[in-house]
Amino acid sequence: MNSKVTLGIIVGNRGFFPDHLCDSGRRQILKTLETLGFGTVILDTSATKFGAVESMSDAQKCAELFRANADKIDGLLVTLPNFGDERGVANAIRWSGLGAPVLVHAFNDDPKNMTIRDRRDSFCGKMSVCNNLRQYGLPFTLTRLHTCDPESFPFRDDLTDFAVTCRTLRALKNLRIGALGARPTAFNTVRYSEKLLEQSGISIETLDLYELFGWVGKMKDDDAPVQAKLKQIHEYVAAKSIPAPALLKMAKFGTAVDDWMKRTRLSATAIQCWTAMEEFFGVVPCTLMSMMSNMGLSSACEVDIMGTVAMFAMAQASGRPSALVDWNNNYGGDPDKGVIFHCSNLPKDVFVEQGEGKPVMDYQEIIAGTVGKENTYGTVVGRVKATPFTYLRVSTDDAAGRIRAYVGEGELTDDPLKTFGGYGVVKIPGFQKLLRFICENGFEHHVAVNLTRIAAGVKEALSKYLGWEVYWHG
């Protein structure tokens, strides 16, 4: 997962304000961005005065620079060391044609230093810039405080959130997801609209399980890719109690999926995990899905494409793997706590570390009674770490013709719980209100979770820049 974010920087200037502040302000901004690990694309001081943007000529030079670096720029930062020229800023953004998210920052004035030489008026200039961006139809993001020092912690938090927004949008831009198999007949809940996703630049590549099993049937046990995948499985998970034939089937299945993803340029998948897989192939795909998710190639069970969208967005936004779980049980009488669970295909990085430093492979207890234990090996089981987390659900509202989502943060706790599969106890302020919202608005019982705090940046990306309807349970 590529976590580095590169920003195109626009330093605003207006000539009858003290323009020497553009020089010092430019250096301050670049120092902060370098400290936080951002890449930057900015006009050289030889291209315009102090490398700032004021005139139409400056705006054109800035736009050309951004276009030439379009493949590396994830977002734009407008910074105003003085009042700034609103038209220069807006035109530079429009003419660049990037369509990237924009963060607008303004410097503080010092009340003790308000002479004509040093007074910034950035406080006022920010309103003018935002007014023009609104007129131009260019969405933008604001800092927590109207004006702030580039080295302050509030601004660093703004940049951290904006990086999440940029990575989320980068993840979803031209995303291709593989849908392997048909959704389980009993699961109307995972229905979705491919056409609505396509309107947001997300494409779905379908594949029948029959075709994939045909590829698997042509593989030999000693094929090099199969043996390499088998080795990866053993390195990833503790599987001492799993029969060798079952592990070999998983290796072949994983090899076939890897080949398919590579050929069709897929970054994530959603897979039909029951019950044809168990009845006619004899394993569950959970371990292979766990391995993919752990690498950032999110994989959702039960052909939950919208679950995959949420998983992948957060995984790329945070640089850490996401899991798909059920909102599954109450936890005693505490209204703000609940149990999350899946069978499971959770990525190993979300689990509490176990004896060998690896999660444990087991069989799928829920459907073993139907298809036989011997046909259900391959789950990855354990308890999820106690840590803060972000949850996200995305859904297509076909009747309204739009994509909707909810997002929020909570805590995974260490409250006692003994069960099977992959599980954890969550604590979410106002949890009953969230549950009511989910039910009243017809959201699915699946939810993606990521063991980081990224809700603010994700919400900004999905709502402001993609135009999705997002409820933030803040």
C-alpha positions as CSV (number, residue, x, y, z in Angstrom):
1,M,0.0,0.0,0.0
2,N,1.5,3.3,-1.1
3,S,0.8,5.7,1.8
4,K,2.9,8.7,0.5
5,V,0.8,11.6,-0.6
6,T,2.1,14.3,-3.0
7,L,0.5,17.7,-2.9
8,G,0.5,20.5,-5.5
9,I,1.1,23.7,-3.6
10,I,-0.3,27.1,-4.6
11,V,1.1,30.0,-2.6
12,G,-1.3,32.9,-3.0
13,N,-0.1,36.5,-3.3
14,R,-1.6,39.9,-3.8
15,G,0.9,42.6,-4.7
16,F,-0.3,45.5,-2.5
17,F,0.0,43.3,0.6
18,P,3.4,42.5,2.0
19,D,4.7,40.0,-0.5
20,H,7.9,39.2,1.4
21,L,5.6,37.1,3.6
22,C,5.2,34.7,0.6
23,D,8.9,33.9,0.8
24,S,8.9,33.1,4.5
25,G,5.5,31.4,4.3
26,R,6.5,29.2,1.4
27,R,9.5,28.0,3.3
28,Q,7.4,27.3,6.4
29,I,4.8,25.3,4.6
30,L,7.4,23.2,2.7
31,K,9.3,22.5,6.0
32,T,6.1,21.2,7.7
33,L,5.2,19.1,4.7
34,E,8.6,17.6,4.5
35,T,8.5,16.8,8.2
36,L,5.2,14.9,7.8
37,G,6.5,13.0,4.8
38,F,4.5,14.6,2.0
39,G,5.8,15.0,-1.5
40,T,5.4,18.4,-3.1
41,V,5.0,20.0,-6.6
42,I,5.4,23.8,-6.4
43,L,6.5,26.6,-8.7
44,D,10.1,27.5,-8.5
45,T,11.1,30.9,-7.2
46,S,12.6,31.6,-10.6
47,A,9.3,30.9,-12.3
48,T,7.3,33.6,-10.5
49,K,8.0,36.0,-7.7
50,F,8.7,33.9,-4.6
51,G,7.1,30.9,-6.5
52,A,3.7,32.4,-5.7
53,V,0.6,32.8,-7.8
54,E,-1.0,36.2,-8.4
55,S,-1.4,37.1,-12.1
56,M,-3.1,35.3,-14.9
57,S,0.4,34.4,-16.2
58,D,1.4,33.0,-12.8
59,A,-1.8,30.9,-12.7
60,Q,-1.1,29.5,-16.2
61,K,2.4,28.5,-15.2
62,C,1.1,26.8,-12.1
63,A,-1.6,25.0,-14.0
64,E,1.0,23.8,-16.6
65,L,3.3,22.5,-13.9
66,F,0.4,20.6,-12.2
67,R,-0.7,19.1,-15.5
68,A,2.8,17.9,-16.2
69,N,2.8,16.1,-12.8
70,A,-0.8,15.0,-12.9
71,D,0.2,11.3,-12.4
72,K,1.9,12.0,-9.1
73,I,-0.3,14.8,-7.5
74,D,-2.9,13.5,-5.1
75,G,-4.3,16.8,-3.8
76,L,-3.8,20.5,-3.8
77,L,-2.9,22.8,-0.9
78,V,-3.7,26.5,-1.2
79,T,-1.8,28.5,1.4
80,L,-2.2,32.2,1.9
81,P,0.7,34.0,3.6
82,N,-1.1,37.3,2.7
83,F,-4.5,38.1,1.4
84,G,-3.9,36.2,-1.9
85,D,-5.3,36.7,-5.3
86,E,-8.6,34.8,-5.5
87,R,-8.7,34.7,-9.3
88,G,-5.1,33.5,-9.6
89,V,-5.8,30.6,-7.2
90,A,-9.1,29.6,-8.7
91,N,-7.8,29.8,-12.3
92,A,-4.7,27.8,-11.5
93,I,-6.9,25.0,-10.1
94,R,-9.4,25.1,-12.9
95,W,-6.8,25.2,-15.7
96,S,-4.9,22.3,-14.2
97,G,-7.8,20.1,-14.9
98,L,-6.8,17.7,-12.1
99,G,-10.1,17.4,-10.3
100,A,-8.1,16.8,-7.1
101,P,-9.2,17.6,-3.6
102,V,-8.2,21.1,-2.3
103,L,-7.2,22.1,1.2
104,V,-7.3,25.9,1.9
105,H,-5.0,27.3,4.5
106,A,-4.5,30.8,5.8
107,F,-1.7,32.1,8.0
108,N,-2.3,33.8,11.4
109,D,-1.7,37.5,11.9
110,D,0.3,38.7,14.9
111,P,-1.7,41.3,16.9
112,K,1.6,42.8,18.0
113,N,2.8,43.2,14.5
114,M,0.0,44.8,12.4
115,T,1.9,47.5,10.5
116,I,1.5,47.9,6.7
117,R,4.8,46.0,6.3
118,D,3.7,42.8,8.1
119,R,-0.1,42.7,8.3
120,R,-1.2,39.6,6.3
121,D,-5.1,39.9,6.1
122,S,-5.1,36.2,5.2
123,F,-8.1,35.8,7.5
124,C,-10.1,37.9,5.0
125,G,-8.4,36.6,1.9
126,K,-9.4,33.1,2.7
127,M,-13.0,34.0,2.4
128,S,-12.5,35.6,-1.0
129,V,-10.6,32.5,-2.3
130,C,-13.3,30.2,-1.0
131,N,-16.0,32.4,-2.5
132,N,-14.3,32.1,-5.9
133,L,-13.8,28.4,-5.6
134,R,-17.5,28.0,-4.9
135,Q,-18.3,30.2,-7.9
136,Y,-16.0,28.0,-10.1
137,G,-17.8,24.9,-8.9
138,L,-14.5,23.6,-7.3
139,P,-15.1,21.6,-4.0
140,F,-12.6,22.3,-1.2
141,T,-11.7,21.3,2.3
142,L,-11.2,23.8,5.2
143,T,-8.8,23.6,8.1
144,R,-10.1,23.2,11.7
145,L,-9.2,26.8,12.5
146,H,-9.9,29.6,10.1
147,T,-6.2,30.7,10.3
148,C,-3.3,28.7,11.8
149,D,0.4,28.5,12.1
150,P,1.9,25.9,9.6
151,E,3.9,24.3,12.5
152,S,0.9,24.1,14.8
153,F,-0.6,20.7,15.8
154,P,-4.1,21.7,14.6
155,F,-2.7,22.2,11.1
156,R,-0.7,19.0,11.3
157,D,-4.0,17.2,12.1
158,D,-5.6,19.0,9.2
159,L,-2.9,17.7,6.9
160,T,-3.2,14.2,8.3
161,D,-6.9,14.1,7.7
162,F,-6.4,15.6,4.2
163,A,-3.9,12.9,3.4
164,V,-6.6,10.3,4.3
165,T,-9.0,12.1,1.9
166,C,-6.4,12.1,-0.8
167,R,-5.6,8.4,-0.4
168,T,-9.2,7.4,-0.2
169,L,-9.9,9.2,-3.6
170,R,-6.8,7.7,-5.1
171,A,-7.9,4.2,-4.0
172,L,-11.3,4.5,-5.6
173,K,-10.3,6.3,-8.8
174,N,-10.6,3.7,-11.6
175,L,-10.9,0.9,-9.0
176,R,-11.5,-2.6,-10.5
177,I,-13.1,-5.2,-8.3
178,G,-13.5,-8.9,-9.1
179,A,-16.8,-10.5,-8.3
180,L,-16.1,-14.3,-8.1
181,G,-19.2,-16.3,-8.3
182,A,-22.9,-15.4,-7.7
183,R,-24.1,-14.0,-4.4
184,P,-25.6,-16.6,-2.0
185,T,-29.2,-17.0,-3.0
186,A,-30.3,-16.4,0.6
187,F,-28.5,-13.1,0.8
188,N,-30.6,-10.4,-0.9
189,T,-28.8,-8.1,1.5
190,V,-25.7,-7.9,-0.7
191,R,-27.5,-6.7,-3.8
192,Y,-26.0,-3.6,-5.4
193,S,-25.9,-1.6,-8.6
194,E,-22.9,-1.9,-10.9
195,K,-24.1,1.1,-12.9
196,L,-24.1,3.4,-9.9
197,L,-20.5,2.3,-9.1
198,E,-19.5,2.8,-12.7
199,Q,-20.6,6.4,-12.4
200,S,-18.1,6.9,-9.6
201,G,-15.3,5.3,-11.7
202,I,-15.5,1.8,-10.0
203,S,-15.7,-1.2,-12.4
204,I,-16.7,-4.8,-11.6
205,E,-15.2,-7.8,-13.4
206,T,-17.3,-10.9,-13.0
207,L,-16.2,-14.6,-13.1
208,D,-18.2,-17.8,-12.7
209,L,-16.9,-20.2,-10.1
210,Y,-17.3,-23.0,-12.7
211,E,-14.7,-21.3,-14.8
212,L,-12.2,-20.8,-12.0
213,F,-12.6,-24.4,-10.9
214,G,-11.9,-25.4,-14.5
215,W,-8.5,-23.6,-14.2
216,V,-7.8,-25.3,-10.9
217,G,-8.6,-28.7,-12.4
218,K,-5.8,-28.2,-15.0
219,M,-3.2,-27.6,-12.3
220,K,-0.8,-30.3,-11.1
221,D,0.1,-30.7,-7.5
222,D,3.8,-30.0,-8.1
223,D,3.3,-26.9,-10.4
224,A,5.8,-24.3,-9.2
225,P,3.1,-21.6,-8.6
226,V,1.0,-24.0,-6.6
227,Q,3.9,-25.0,-4.4
228,A,4.9,-21.4,-3.9
229,K,1.3,-20.5,-2.8
230,L,1.3,-23.5,-0.4
231,K,4.5,-22.2,1.1
232,Q,2.9,-18.8,1.5
233,I,0.0,-20.3,3.3
234,H,2.2,-22.1,5.8
235,E,4.2,-18.9,6.4
236,Y,1.0,-16.9,7.0
237,V,-1.1,-19.1,9.3
238,A,-0.6,-22.0,11.8
239,A,-2.2,-25.0,9.9
240,K,-0.7,-28.1,11.7
241,S,-4.2,-29.7,12.2
242,I,-5.4,-29.2,8.6
243,P,-5.3,-32.2,6.2
244,A,-2.7,-31.8,3.5
245,P,-5.2,-32.4,0.6
246,A,-7.3,-29.4,1.9
247,L,-4.2,-27.2,2.0
248,L,-3.3,-28.2,-1.6
249,K,-6.8,-27.3,-2.8
250,M,-6.4,-23.8,-1.2
251,A,-3.0,-23.3,-2.9
252,K,-4.5,-24.1,-6.3
253,F,-7.5,-21.9,-5.6
254,G,-5.2,-19.0,-4.5
255,T,-3.0,-19.5,-7.6
256,A,-6.0,-19.3,-9.9
257,V,-7.3,-16.1,-8.2
258,D,-3.9,-14.5,-8.4
259,D,-3.6,-15.2,-12.1
260,W,-7.2,-13.9,-12.7
261,M,-6.5,-10.7,-10.8
262,K,-3.2,-10.1,-12.6
263,R,-4.7,-10.7,-16.1
264,T,-7.7,-8.4,-15.5
265,R,-6.0,-5.7,-13.5
266,L,-8.0,-6.2,-10.3
267,S,-7.1,-4.5,-7.0
268,A,-9.8,-6.2,-4.8
269,T,-12.3,-9.0,-4.8
270,A,-15.6,-10.3,-3.4
271,I,-16.0,-14.1,-3.4
272,Q,-18.9,-16.6,-3.2
273,C,-17.7,-18.4,-0.1
274,W,-20.7,-20.7,0.5
275,T,-22.0,-23.3,-0.2
276,A,-20.9,-24.4,-3.7
277,M,-17.3,-23.9,-2.7
278,E,-17.6,-26.5,0.1
279,E,-19.9,-28.9,-1.6
280,F,-18.1,-29.2,-4.9
281,F,-14.5,-28.2,-4.1
282,G,-14.2,-29.1,-0.4
283,V,-12.6,-26.1,1.3
284,V,-13.5,-22.6,2.3
285,P,-11.6,-19.7,0.7
286,C,-11.2,-17.7,3.9
287,T,-7.4,-18.1,4.3
288,L,-6.7,-16.9,0.8
289,M,-9.0,-14.0,1.3
290,S,-7.3,-13.1,4.6
291,M,-4.0,-13.2,2.9
292,M,-5.1,-10.8,0.1
293,S,-6.7,-8.4,2.6
294,N,-3.6,-8.4,4.7
295,M,-1.7,-7.1,1.6
296,G,-4.2,-4.4,1.0
297,L,-6.0,-6.3,-1.8
298,S,-9.2,-6.3,0.1
299,S,-11.4,-9.4,-0.3
300,A,-15.0,-9.6,1.0
301,C,-17.0,-12.7,1.6
302,E,-20.5,-13.5,0.2
303,V,-19.9,-11.5,-2.9
304,D,-20.4,-8.3,-0.9
305,I,-19.0,-5.9,-3.5
306,M,-20.0,-2.8,-1.5
307,G,-18.2,-4.3,1.5
308,T,-15.1,-4.6,-0.7
309,V,-15.4,-0.9,-1.7
310,A,-15.4,0.2,2.0
311,M,-12.6,-2.2,2.9
312,F,-10.4,-1.1,0.1
313,A,-11.0,2.6,0.6
314,M,-10.0,2.4,4.3
315,A,-7.1,0.1,3.7
316,Q,-5.5,2.4,1.2
317,A,-6.4,5.5,3.2
318,S,-4.7,4.1,6.4
319,G,-2.0,1.9,5.0
320,R,-3.3,-0.9,7.2
321,P,-5.6,-3.8,6.2
322,S,-9.4,-3.7,6.6
323,A,-11.7,-6.5,7.7
324,L,-15.4,-7.2,6.9
325,V,-17.5,-8.2,9.9
326,D,-21.1,-8.6,11.0
327,W,-22.7,-6.3,13.5
328,N,-23.6,-9.6,15.2
329,N,-24.6,-9.5,18.9
330,N,-25.4,-7.3,21.9
331,Y,-22.9,-7.4,24.7
332,G,-24.8,-8.0,27.9
333,G,-26.8,-5.0,28.9
334,D,-24.4,-2.3,27.8
335,P,-26.2,-0.2,25.1
336,D,-22.9,1.2,23.8
337,K,-21.3,-2.2,23.3
338,G,-21.7,-5.0,20.8
339,V,-20.0,-8.1,19.3
340,I,-18.5,-8.1,15.8
341,F,-17.9,-11.4,14.2
342,H,-17.1,-13.4,11.0
343,C,-16.4,-17.0,10.3
344,S,-13.6,-15.8,9.4
345,N,-11.4,-14.4,6.6
346,L,-10.1,-11.5,8.7
347,P,-6.6,-10.3,7.8
348,K,-4.0,-11.6,10.3
349,D,-2.8,-8.1,11.3
350,V,-6.1,-7.4,13.1
351,F,-5.8,-10.3,15.5
352,V,-4.3,-10.5,18.9
353,E,-1.0,-12.3,18.5
354,Q,-1.2,-16.0,19.3
355,G,1.3,-18.7,20.3
356,E,3.4,-19.0,17.2
357,G,3.0,-15.4,16.2
358,K,0.4,-16.5,13.6
359,P,-3.3,-16.8,13.5
360,V,-4.7,-20.3,13.5
361,M,-6.5,-22.0,10.6
362,D,-9.6,-24.0,11.5
363,Y,-12.8,-25.3,10.0
364,Q,-16.0,-23.3,9.4
365,E,-18.2,-24.3,12.3
366,I,-21.4,-22.7,11.1
367,I,-21.8,-24.7,7.8
368,A,-19.9,-27.8,8.8
369,G,-23.1,-29.3,10.1
370,T,-24.6,-29.0,6.6
371,V,-21.7,-30.0,4.3
372,G,-19.4,-31.8,6.7
373,K,-16.4,-30.7,8.7
374,E,-14.0,-32.3,6.2
375,N,-15.2,-29.8,3.5
376,T,-14.9,-26.6,5.5
377,Y,-11.2,-26.3,6.4
378,G,-9.7,-22.9,5.8
379,T,-11.0,-20.3,8.2
380,V,-8.7,-17.9,10.1
381,V,-9.7,-17.6,13.7
382,G,-8.9,-15.4,16.7
383,R,-9.8,-12.3,18.7
384,V,-9.4,-8.8,17.2
385,K,-7.0,-6.5,19.0
386,A,-8.3,-4.0,21.6
387,T,-7.6,-0.6,19.9
388,P,-9.4,2.4,18.4
389,F,-11.0,1.6,15.0
390,T,-13.0,3.2,12.2
391,Y,-16.1,1.5,10.6
392,L,-17.5,2.2,7.2
393,R,-20.4,0.8,5.2
394,V,-21.1,1.8,1.6
395,S,-24.4,0.9,-0.2
396,T,-26.1,1.6,-3.5
397,D,-29.5,3.1,-3.1
398,D,-30.9,2.0,-6.4
399,A,-34.4,3.5,-5.9
400,A,-32.8,6.9,-5.2
401,G,-30.1,6.5,-7.8
402,R,-27.2,7.3,-5.5
403,I,-24.5,5.8,-3.3
404,R,-24.9,6.1,0.4
405,A,-22.6,5.4,3.3
406,Y,-22.1,5.8,7.1
407,V,-18.8,6.1,8.9
408,G,-17.7,6.6,12.5
409,E,-15.1,5.6,15.1
410,G,-15.1,3.5,18.3
411,E,-13.0,1.3,20.5
412,L,-12.4,-2.4,20.3
413,T,-12.3,-3.5,23.9
414,D,-10.7,-6.4,25.9
415,D,-14.1,-7.3,27.5
416,P,-14.3,-11.1,28.1
417,L,-15.8,-13.1,25.3
418,K,-15.2,-16.7,24.3
419,T,-16.6,-17.8,21.0
420,F,-15.4,-19.1,17.6
421,G,-14.4,-17.5,14.3
422,G,-13.0,-14.0,14.2
423,Y,-14.5,-11.7,16.8
424,G,-14.3,-8.7,19.1
425,V,-16.2,-6.4,21.4
426,V,-16.8,-2.9,20.3
427,K,-17.8,0.2,22.2
428,I,-19.3,3.1,20.2
429,P,-20.8,6.2,21.8
430,G,-24.5,6.4,20.9
431,F,-24.4,2.9,19.5
432,Q,-28.2,2.5,19.7
433,K,-28.7,5.6,17.6
434,L,-26.3,4.1,15.0
435,L,-28.1,0.8,15.0
436,R,-31.5,2.6,14.6
437,F,-30.0,4.6,11.6
438,I,-28.7,1.3,10.0
439,C,-32.1,-0.4,10.3
440,E,-34.3,2.6,9.3
441,N,-32.2,3.3,6.3
442,G,-31.9,-0.3,5.1
443,F,-28.1,-0.7,5.4
444,E,-26.6,-4.2,5.4
445,H,-25.5,-6.0,8.5
446,H,-21.9,-6.2,7.1
447,V,-19.5,-3.4,8.0
448,A,-15.9,-2.8,7.1
449,V,-13.5,-2.0,10.0
450,N,-10.0,-0.6,10.1
451,L,-7.8,-0.4,13.2
452,T,-7.1,3.3,12.8
453,R,-8.9,6.6,13.3
454,I,-9.6,7.9,9.8
455,A,-13.3,8.7,9.8
456,A,-13.0,12.5,9.2
457,G,-10.8,12.1,6.1
458,V,-12.9,9.3,4.7
459,K,-16.1,11.2,5.2
460,E,-14.7,14.2,3.4
461,A,-13.6,12.2,0.4
462,L,-16.8,10.3,0.0
463,S,-19.2,13.2,0.5
464,K,-17.5,16.3,-0.7
465,Y,-15.5,14.9,-3.6
466,L,-17.4,11.9,-4.8
467,G,-20.8,13.3,-4.0
468,W,-22.1,10.3,-2.0
469,E,-24.6,10.7,0.8
470,V,-22.6,10.1,4.0
471,Y,-23.8,9.9,7.6
472,W,-21.0,10.6,10.1
473,H,-21.8,9.1,13.5
474,G,-19.7,11.6,15.3
